[in-house]
Amino acid sequence: MKLLPALFAPLLLLSPAVADVLVVGSNPGDYANAQQAQLAAAPRDTIYFRPGDHTVPTGSFTVVKPLHFVGSGANTCTLRFQIVLSGNLIGTGETSLSSFRVRGKPHIGYALHLDHCAGNVQLQDLHVDPMGLSPIGVAQSFGTAISASSDVVATNCVFEGRDGQWNLDEGAYGDHGLLVSQGRVVLYGTRVFGGEGGTPGQTHYFAGGAGGGGDAITVGVSTVEHAGCAFVGGESGYSPFSQGPPGQDTRTFSGGALQAMSHARFFFDLPSISVEGTSPMLRAFGPAGTNVFALTSTYSFYRHLGIDFGILHLGGALNATLLGQIPAGGQLAVPFDAPFLVGQPAAQQRIQLLATGAGHRMISDPRIRTIVPPGL
């Protein structure tokens, strides 16, 4: 009898196709920039950026198909252009940006903008740090904006707003860090900072005021779920005559809300899939009377954090199928097959066990911390 962890059981049912990797850099055979690589890429290919600074001729790059963009690391790979993801162009396929620094255009505008993205968008290990300073006399902007987009997960990212410009007589307000409007967004281990206000270069009696700080995160007509995050508004500039207010850590409008997510933890023994002949059986072990569910999700995001620990986000359409109640012997055995995978190819789902009993709501695997919507 062969034992397999339940978390990996879906991968036995469907093997994903192998995608190509296109490289952007200056080595022989590399593509010169992101635009050239995207033209040559097929949906779900990976575009890899070598270490160094990267630009595009127009200063702005629009993602037009579902692709995975990967850099060598936020400390070694910098994209000095604005990135726009439009759902009308990339469709509903999975798209990801990971492991680079995004600088955007100098002084004004979003460095990163997700607009009407209906597919799964993963942002991982990004540092969005817009170039330049927020100009004097111009309304505050945002370093990053996510509008009318669903199933966006940001893990271990940093989103910043520009600091305020200054001259001898006055300082500008700092830009805001992150705007989420009419979207469904999950943030994990992510830090968001508002820009600092500008301080006038001199303090004689006719000098103007200092600029206020930018807000860290602004949420409207949306709920942003978060775990392990920090939101820090920008400090105001200094002037002995007048200065704007510091930025707020969080700001909401039109029913927007920020909601801390639940961390579901293990409380019964590790379940397994046992393949006995041609009949797979799922076995769950735990206290008698515990209700056991097979919990599947049409959207999930997994991040491995070490040899024996990881984070699993379950979102999208969740389906919980009651498998039964653990009997007096402490072991529940039920047939395990494709009907548990509702509505999606197996490779697009993760399966976890959900156990409820004695006031608990817990997820099965002790090596995986699973994050679920609070209303589950």
N, C-alpha and C positions, 0 to 999 in steps of 0.2 A: 504494500500500500504506500503510495507516494503522497506526501503532504505538501501543500502549496499555500502560502499566505493568501488570505482572502483578497487583500488589496490588489494583487496582481492577477487574479483570476480572469478579468476581462481581456487581458492581453493574449490569452490563449485562444480566444475565439476569432480574432481578426488581426492580421498583421498589416500595419500601415505601409504604404508605398514609400520607397526611398526617394528623397528629393535631392536636387543638385545644390551645390554650394558655389556661389559666384563671389569672387574676391575683388575688392576695391583697394587699389594701392598704386605703387609705382614700380613694382616688379614686372618683369616680362610676363605677358599673358594676363595681367590684371586689367580690370576695367578702370578707366580714368576717374569716374565719379559715380555717384549713386544713380543718376539719371540713366547713364549708359547701362549700368548693371540691371536696372529695373526693366528696361526695354528688352533685354535678352532673357530675363527670368520667366519661368513658368509659375503659375500660382502655387504657393506653399514652398517654393524654393527658399534658400537662405542666402542672404547677401552679407558677407563678412567684410568689415573694415579693418585694414591693418593699422598698427599703431601710428600715430601722427595726427596732423590736422587735415581735415577734408572739407572741400568746398564744392558748390555747384555753380554753374555760370550765372544763373538768375538770382541767386541768394535765397531761393525758396524751392522746396522739393515737396511734391504732392505724391503720396503713395496711391497708386492706381490699381493695385491688385493685392490679394492676400499674400503677404510675404513675411519672412522672419529676418529682421535686421539685427546683426550682432556685431559688437565691437570687441576690441582686445581688452577693454576695461575703461571705466570712467576716468581713471588717472592717466591713461596712456593714449586714449582715442577721443578726439574732439571733432564734432561736426559743426562747422561754422556756417550754418544756414538754418532757415526756418523749416520745420517739418509739419506737414499738414496731412492728416488722415481723413478722408471723406468717405463715409459709408456708401454714398452713391457710386463710388468708384471701386472700392475694395470688396464690395459685396458682403456676404455674411460668413466668409471663411475666417479662420483663425489668423491673426496678425500679431506680431510681437516686435518690440524694440527692447534691446538689452545691452548693457555693458558699454555705454559710451556717454560722453558729455555733449549736451546740446546747447549751443550758444545763440542760435537764431540770428536775426538781423540786428545791426547796431542801433541802439537807443530807443527803438519803438516797435510795438507789435508783439504778438505772442511768439515765443521761441518754439512752442509745441502746441498744436491745435488738433483736437479730435472732434470732428463735426459729423453728426448723424451716422455714427458707426453702429451698425446693428449686429455685427459679428463679435466674436470673442477677441478682445484686444488685451494683450499682456504687456505691461511695462515692468522691466526688471533691471535693477542695478543701474538706473539712469541718474544722471545729475543734470537737471535743467537749470542753466545758469546764464540768463540772457546777457548778451554783450552790451556794453555802454552804460549810460546813465539815463534815467527818466528825465526828459527835457522840462525846462521851466516853461510855464504857461500852457502845458498840454495836459489833458485829463489823464488820471492814472490808468494804467493798463494792467495786464496780468502776464506773468512769465509763461504760464501754461493754462489753457482753457479746454474743458471737456464739455461739449454741448450736445444735447439730444442723442447721447450715446449710451448703449447698454452693455452689460457684461464686460466692464473695464476693470482689470485688476492691476494694481501697482504694488510691487513688492520691493522693499529695500531701495527706494528711490529718494531723491532730494529734489524738491521744487522750490525755486527762489524767484523773487521779484527783483527788478533792478533797483539800485539805490538812486536817490534823487540827485540831479545835477545841481551845481552851485556856481555862483559867480561872486564878485566882491560884495554885492548888495542883497542877494536873496538866495534861497535854496528851494528846490523843487520837492514835491512829495515823492516818496518812494513808491514803486509799483507793488501791486499785490502778487502773492505767490501763485495761488491756484484757484481757478473758478470752475465750479461744477454747476451746470444749469440744465435741467430737464434730462438727467441721465441716471444711470444705475452704476455706481462705482464702489469698489472695495479697495481699501488701502491697508497694507500690512507692512509694519516696520519701516514706515515712510516718514520723512521729516519735511515740513513745509515752512518757509520763512518769507515774511514780508520784507520789502526793501527798506533801507533806512532813509530818513529824510535828509535833504541837503542842508549843510551849514554854511551861512554866508562867509566869505573870505575875510571880511573886516567888520568891525563892530562900532564904527563911528555913528554919530547920532542920527544920520539920515539913512542908515542901512535898513533894508527890508527884513522880513521875517524869515525864519527857518522853516523848512518843509516838514510835514508830518510823515509818519511811517506808513508803510503799506500793510494791509491786512494779510495774514497768512493764508487762510482758506475761506472762500466765500461759496455758499451753497444756496441755490434757489430752485424751487419746484423739483426737488430731488431729495433722496436720502443717501448719504454717504456712510457706509459702514466701515469701521476702522478697528484695528487691533495693533497695539504696540507702536503707536505713532506719536509724533510731537508736532504741535502747531505753535509757531512763535511769530507774533506780529513784529514789524520793524520799529526800531526806535526813531523818535523824531530828531531832527537836527537841533542845534542850539543857537539861540540868539538872545541877548539880554532884553530885546524889545518885544518880540513876539515869535511864537513858533506853533506849528501845527501839532495835533495830538499824536500820540504813538499809535501804531497800527494795532488792530484787534487780533487776537489769536484766532478766533473764529467769528464769522459773520453769516447770518442767514437772512433770506428774504423770500417772500411768496411761498411760505410753507416749507421751505428747505429745512433739512435737519441732519445732524451728525449723530450716529448711533454706534456705540461701542459693541463689538461682536462678542459672542460667547466663545470661550475656548472649551470645547468638549473634551473630557479626559477619560482615560481607561478606567474601568472598574471591574471588569470580569476578564477571565483568561483569554489569551489570544485564540481566535477562531481559526479554522483551517478549512481548506477544500480537500477532501480525500477522494481520490479517483479510485473507485473499486470496480474493476472491470471496465465497462463502458458507462457506468452510472456515477456521475460526480455527486458527492454528498457534502453538504456544508454542516459543520459541527460547531456549536457554540457552547462554551462552558461557563458556568457562573451560578449565583445563588438561585435556589428553587423559587419559582414564581415570577422570575424576570421575563418580561415581554421582549421578544427579539424581532427586530424588523430588518429587512434588507433595504438599505437606503441607497438609491441610485440618483445620479444627477446628469442632466444633459449638458452641463457645463461644469468643469472643474479646472483647478490649477494647482499643480503640485510643485513644491520647491524643496529640494533635498538640502539639509543643513549640516550634514555630517554623516559619519558611518552609521549611526543608529538613531537619527532623529530627522524629522521632516515636517513640513507644513502642508496640509491638504485643504484647499478652499472648495467647498461645495456651493454651487449657485445655480442660476438658471432654473429650469423646471425640475424640482425635486419630486421623487416618487418613493414612498415608504410602503413596503409590502410586509404585512405581519406574517412572520414565519411560524410563530407559535410561542409557547411559554416553556421555560426551562423546567423540567420535571424534578421530582425529588432526588433523582440520581445525580443531578448537577450537569447533565449533558443533553443538549437538544440536537437531533440529527434530522435534516430535511433534504430532499432532493434539490440539487442546484443546477439550473439550466437557463437557457436563453430567455424564457418569459420574464425573468427579473430585469432584463435589459429592455426597457420600454421606450420605443420610439426613436432610438438612435443606434448607429453602429456601435458594436461593443468597444472598439478602441477609443471612442469619444466619451466613455463613461468610466467612473470609478465606482466600485462597490465597497461600502462600509456597512457594518452592522450597527444598528441603533438599539440600545437597550434602555428600557424604562421600567423602573420599579423602586419602591421605597423612597420616592421623591427624587430620584436621580434621572438624568437624561445624559447618557454617555455614549461615546463612540468606541469601537472595538480595539483597534490596534494600539498598543502602548508605545510603539515606536513612531507613531504618526500623531501629531496634534492636528485635529480636524476642526475647521472653523465653519460654522453653519449659520444661516440667518437666524436672528434672535426669535423670530416668530415660529420656528419649527416646533 
